[in-house]
């Protein structure tokens, strides 16, 4: 069986895409880290994983990863730097582990791990470091700041319309 691909977002923020491209991006807003952009694999749901970057120190120009937000199967899961772990806006931070038919959320030390029923895995340290592991059946079917996981790093910064951006 093929292994998943990992996107790593860390620091102020730096990105290692699924196809091993590397870049830094200082945006102060909410961005699509990865989402299904083509028909999802048969039997697997579409999903959107957003990240939010904030300038936590106003005098600095650097931004930091302050929230990871996953949408799928009609639910929203938020992992926040404040320690909140929200499922449809209800805070489960004090009652982990948490699971339902779609996900399992656990915490080990400072690391929060969310694993979906379809194999997407997100690990967030609650500070400024996240790893996203994409299952093989989504390779080439996703887009966002983590790239498209098609094995070609030269097209990782491609917009939905096919335009390549220079970051």
C-alpha positions in Angstrom: 0.0 0.0 0.0 1.2 3.5 -0.9 2.1 5.8 2.0 0.5 9.1 2.5 2.1 12.4 1.7 2.8 15.0 4.4 2.6 18.8 4.3 4.4 20.6 7.1 3.4 24.2 8.1 5.6 25.7 10.8 7.3 28.9 12.1 6.4 32.2 10.7 5.0 30.3 8.5 7.1 28.1 6.3 5.5 25.5 4.0 6.8 22.1 2.9 4.2 20.9 0.4 3.0 17.3 -0.2 5.4 17.2 -3.2 8.3 18.6 -1.1 8.4 22.2 -2.5 9.4 24.8 0.2 8.3 28.4 0.6 7.5 31.0 3.2 4.3 33.0 3.3 3.5 35.8 5.7 -0.2 36.3 5.0 -2.4 37.5 7.9 -5.7 35.9 7.2 -7.5 32.5 6.7 -6.2 30.3 3.8 -7.0 27.0 2.3 -4.2 24.6 3.3 -5.7 21.7 1.4 -9.1 20.8 0.0 -10.6 18.5 -2.6 -10.6 20.4 -5.9 -11.5 17.5 -8.2 -14.1 14.8 -7.6 -13.2 13.0 -4.4 -12.1 9.4 -4.6 -15.1 6.9 -4.7 -16.3 6.3 -1.2 -14.3 9.3 0.3 -15.8 12.7 1.2 -14.8 16.1 -0.1 -13.1 18.2 2.6 -11.6 21.6 3.3 -8.8 22.3 5.7 -8.2 25.9 6.5 -5.5 27.6 8.4 -5.5 31.0 10.1 -2.4 33.1 10.5 -2.2 36.0 12.8 0.4 38.6 13.7 0.5 37.9 17.4 2.9 40.7 18.1 1.6 43.8 16.4 5.1 45.4 16.0 6.4 42.3 14.1 5.7 41.6 10.5 5.7 37.9 11.1 2.5 35.8 11.3 2.0 32.6 13.1 -0.4 29.6 12.6 -3.1 30.2 15.2 -5.9 27.8 14.0 -6.5 24.7 11.9 -10.1 24.2 10.8 -11.4 21.1 9.1 -14.8 21.0 7.3 -16.3 17.7 6.1 -19.5 15.6 6.5 -21.4 18.7 7.6 -19.2 19.2 10.7 -16.5 21.7 11.6 -13.4 20.9 13.7 -11.2 23.7 15.0 -7.8 23.3 16.7 -6.7 26.7 18.2 -3.5 28.0 19.7 -5.6 29.1 22.7 -6.0 25.4 23.6 -9.6 25.2 22.4 -10.6 22.1 20.5 -14.0 22.8 19.0 -16.4 20.4 17.3 -19.2 22.5 15.8 -18.3 25.3 18.2 -18.5 23.1 21.3 -15.2 23.0 23.2 -13.9 19.5 23.9 -10.4 20.5 25.1 -11.1 19.2 28.7 -12.7 15.9 27.6 -10.2 14.3 25.2 -10.0 11.9 23.7 -13.0 12.6 21.5 -14.5 10.5 18.7 -17.6 10.2 16.6 -18.3 8.3 13.3 -16.1 10.7 11.4 -13.1 11.6 13.5 -10.9 10.8 16.5 -9.1 13.6 18.4 -6.4 12.9 20.9 -3.8 14.9 22.8 -0.3 13.8 23.8 1.7 16.5 25.6 1.2 19.6 23.6 0.3 17.8 20.4 -3.3 17.5 19.3 -4.0 14.8 16.6 -7.1 14.6 14.6 -7.6 11.5 12.4 -10.6 11.2 10.0 -12.5 8.1 9.0 -11.1 8.5 5.5 -7.4 8.7 6.6 -6.6 12.4 6.7 -4.4 13.1 9.8 -3.7 16.5 11.3 -1.2 17.1 14.1 -1.0 20.6 15.6 1.2 21.6 18.5 -1.1 24.4 19.6 1.6 27.0 18.8 2.8 27.3 15.2 3.5 23.8 13.9 1.1 21.5 11.9 1.6 18.4 9.9 -1.1 17.2 7.5 -0.9 13.6 6.2 -2.9 13.0 3.1 -4.0 9.5 2.2 -3.0 8.2 -1.3 -6.5 8.1 -2.7 -6.5 11.9 -2.7 -3.2 12.3 -4.6 -3.8 14.7 -7.5 -7.3 15.6 -6.3 -6.5 18.4 -3.9 -5.3 22.0 -4.0 -4.3 24.7 -1.6 -1.1 26.0 0.0 0.0 22.4 0.6 0.0 21.7 -3.2 -1.8 19.1 -5.2 0.1 15.9 -4.2 0.6 14.8 -7.8 4.3 14.1 -7.5 5.3 17.3 -9.3 6.6 20.0 -7.0 6.8 22.6 -9.9 3.0 23.0 -10.0 2.4 23.2 -6.2 1.6 26.9 -6.3 -1.1 26.6 -8.9 -4.4 28.3 -8.6 -7.7 26.6 -9.5 -7.7 28.3 -12.9 -4.2 26.8 -13.6 -2.3 30.0 -13.1 1.1 29.5 -11.3 1.8 32.1 -8.6 5.2 33.1 -7.4 5.4 33.3 -3.6 
